[in-house]
Amino acid sequence: MYPHHGAGKVLKKEVRNVLGAEREYLTIKIIHNEMTVMVPCENASKAGLRRIIDEEEVERVIAVLRDDVSSMPKNWNRRFKHNRDKIKTGDVYELAEVVRNLSLRESDKGLSTGEKQMFTRAKKVLASELTYALGMEEGDAEAHIDTLIDEAQSARSGAPAS
């Protein structure tokens, strides 16, 4: 999992000479956008590279998606920075919280253009991880996220899920 781009598959590990220094690199193919990234092995943890979540962690992500919206700044640019900082952590639970909060805000009050882009990207990144973790197609993972949030919102409001 590469937090800035989503889940991917390590294609190879190789030694490359860059700027006169030999370093070991991981070449990773990001699934949802067919991008290929190279990450120096020595910086892998600093870049936030980690393994895909397991079943227990998937359950915790689902619980976050079903939870109530957490407090966010009222001002849109502070809220944008707040959410961007959460995404940057690379923590899957923070990412799930951003996806949930922006989804609920979108249906409630609407999102600014920047927040819409952030929401789309954050949901794609989360879906890419769930694609691998749950063994499903990417489009199905995005639909699954939407369903979980919709069901939780309907349960809170007492209305039937759409």
C-alpha positions as CSV (number, residue, x, y, z in Angstrom):
1,M,0.0,0.0,0.0
2,Y,1.4,3.3,-1.1
3,P,-0.6,6.0,0.8
4,H,-0.4,8.7,-1.9
5,H,-1.5,6.5,-4.8
6,G,-3.2,3.4,-3.4
7,A,-2.6,-0.3,-3.4
8,G,-0.2,-1.9,-5.8
9,K,1.8,-4.9,-6.7
10,V,5.6,-5.0,-6.3
11,L,6.8,-5.9,-9.7
12,K,10.5,-6.1,-8.9
13,K,13.3,-5.2,-6.5
14,E,16.4,-4.0,-8.2
15,V,19.7,-2.1,-7.6
16,R,19.9,1.1,-9.7
17,N,22.6,3.7,-10.0
18,V,21.1,7.1,-9.4
19,L,23.3,10.2,-9.2
20,G,26.3,8.1,-8.7
21,A,24.9,6.1,-5.8
22,E,23.7,2.5,-6.0
23,R,20.5,2.0,-4.2
24,E,17.9,-0.7,-4.0
25,Y,14.4,0.2,-5.4
26,L,11.0,-1.3,-5.4
27,T,9.0,-1.0,-8.6
28,I,5.3,-0.9,-7.8
29,K,2.4,-1.0,-10.2
30,I,-0.6,1.0,-8.7
31,I,-3.8,-0.9,-9.6
32,H,-6.4,1.7,-9.9
33,N,-4.6,4.0,-12.3
34,E,-2.0,1.8,-13.9
35,M,0.8,4.1,-12.6
36,T,4.2,2.6,-11.9
37,V,6.3,4.1,-9.0
38,M,9.8,3.4,-7.9
39,V,10.5,3.7,-4.2
40,P,14.0,3.5,-2.7
41,C,13.9,0.5,-0.2
42,E,15.7,2.6,2.4
43,N,12.9,5.2,2.3
44,A,10.0,2.7,2.0
45,S,8.7,3.2,5.6
46,K,9.3,6.9,5.5
47,A,7.2,7.0,2.2
48,G,4.5,5.2,4.1
49,L,4.8,1.9,2.2
50,R,3.1,-0.9,4.1
51,R,1.4,-4.2,3.6
52,I,-2.3,-4.4,2.7
53,I,-4.6,-4.7,5.7
54,D,-5.7,-8.1,7.0
55,E,-9.3,-9.3,7.8
56,E,-9.2,-7.9,11.3
57,E,-8.1,-4.5,10.1
58,V,-10.8,-4.6,7.3
59,E,-13.4,-5.0,10.1
60,R,-12.1,-2.0,11.9
61,V,-12.1,0.1,8.6
62,I,-15.7,-1.0,8.1
63,A,-16.5,0.1,11.6
64,V,-15.0,3.5,10.9
65,L,-17.0,3.9,7.7
66,R,-20.2,3.1,9.6
67,D,-19.4,5.4,12.5
68,D,-20.8,8.9,13.0
69,V,-19.1,11.9,11.4
70,S,-16.3,13.2,13.5
71,S,-15.8,16.9,14.3
72,M,-14.3,18.9,11.5
73,P,-13.5,22.6,11.1
74,K,-16.5,24.5,9.8
75,N,-14.4,26.7,7.4
76,W,-13.9,24.8,4.2
77,N,-10.2,25.6,3.7
78,R,-9.4,24.5,7.3
79,R,-11.4,21.4,6.8
80,F,-9.6,20.7,3.5
81,K,-6.2,21.1,5.3
82,H,-7.4,18.9,8.2
83,N,-8.5,16.1,5.9
84,R,-5.4,16.4,3.7
85,D,-3.2,16.0,6.8
86,K,-5.2,12.9,7.8
87,I,-4.7,11.4,4.3
88,K,-1.0,12.2,4.4
89,T,-0.5,10.0,7.5
90,G,-1.0,6.9,5.4
91,D,-3.1,5.4,8.2
92,V,-6.0,3.4,6.7
93,Y,-8.3,4.4,9.6
94,E,-7.6,8.1,9.1
95,L,-8.3,7.6,5.4
96,A,-11.6,5.8,6.1
97,E,-12.6,8.6,8.4
98,V,-11.9,11.2,5.7
99,V,-13.9,9.2,3.2
100,R,-16.8,8.8,5.6
101,N,-16.8,12.4,6.7
102,L,-16.7,13.8,3.2
103,S,-19.3,11.4,2.0
104,L,-21.7,12.4,4.7
105,R,-20.9,16.1,4.2
106,E,-21.5,15.8,0.5
107,S,-25.0,14.3,1.0
108,D,-25.8,16.8,3.8
109,K,-24.4,20.1,2.7
110,G,-22.4,19.5,-0.5
111,L,-18.6,19.8,-1.0
112,S,-16.3,22.5,-2.5
113,T,-14.6,21.6,-5.8
114,G,-11.4,20.8,-3.9
115,E,-13.1,18.6,-1.4
116,K,-14.9,16.8,-4.2
117,Q,-11.6,16.0,-5.8
118,M,-10.1,15.0,-2.4
119,F,-13.1,12.7,-1.7
120,T,-12.9,11.0,-5.1
121,R,-9.1,10.4,-4.7
122,A,-9.4,9.3,-1.1
123,K,-12.2,6.9,-2.0
124,K,-10.2,5.4,-4.9
125,V,-7.2,4.9,-2.6
126,L,-9.3,3.2,0.1
127,A,-11.1,1.1,-2.5
128,S,-7.8,0.0,-4.0
129,E,-6.7,-1.4,-0.7
130,L,-10.1,-3.1,0.0
131,T,-9.9,-4.5,-3.5
132,Y,-6.8,-6.6,-2.4
133,A,-7.9,-7.1,1.2
134,L,-11.3,-8.4,0.3
135,G,-10.4,-10.0,-3.1
136,M,-13.0,-8.0,-5.1
137,E,-13.0,-5.9,-8.2
138,E,-12.1,-2.2,-7.7
139,G,-15.5,-0.9,-8.9
140,D,-17.2,-3.4,-6.4
141,A,-15.0,-2.1,-3.6
142,E,-16.0,1.5,-4.3
143,A,-19.7,0.5,-4.4
144,H,-19.1,-1.5,-1.1
145,I,-17.8,1.7,0.6
146,D,-20.8,3.7,-0.6
147,T,-23.2,1.0,0.6
148,L,-21.6,0.8,4.0
149,I,-21.8,4.6,4.5
150,D,-25.4,4.7,3.1
151,E,-26.6,1.9,5.3
152,A,-25.0,3.5,8.4
153,Q,-26.6,6.9,7.6
154,S,-30.0,5.3,7.0
155,A,-29.8,3.4,10.3
156,R,-29.0,6.7,12.1
157,S,-31.8,8.5,10.5
158,G,-34.2,5.6,10.8
159,A,-34.9,5.6,7.0
160,P,-34.5,2.5,4.9
161,A,-31.3,2.2,2.9
162,S,-31.5,3.2,-0.7
